[in-house]
Amino acid sequence: MVPDLLVICVSAFVAVFVLLSFLAVVMRVLIGVFPQDAGGIDAATVAAVTAAAAHAYPGMNVTKVEEIR
């Protein structure tokens, strides 16, 4: 007997949902085990923001970069 298309689609949807749920739990555990440092803005971040702003708005200068929390 050949399974119909609806059964195949539902089983694929359920399989993807279960896989993504498992990966979400793994990510939550990893974030709990290895918390992110609350460091400030480093030179690489300032350089990236400056380069992106120069590309988007040629001729303009970035004078101040702040982190909003």
Residue, then its C-alpha position, 0 to 999 in steps of 0.5 A: m500500500v502506498p501512503d498518501l501525500l497527506v500522511i507524508c506531509v504530516s509526518a515530515f512536519v512532525a519530524v521537523f518540529v521534533l528536531l527543532s524542539f530538540l535543538a532549542v532545548v540543546m541551545r538553552v542548555l548550552i546558553g545556561v552552561f556557557p553564559q555570554d560575557a557582558g563586555g563593552i564595545d570592542a574595536a572590531t564592532v566599531a570598525a564593522v559599524t563604521a564600514a557599514a555606515a560608510h557603505a550605506y551613506p558615502g561621505m558621512n562619518v561615524t562620530k559616536v557608537e553606543e550600546i543600547r540595553 
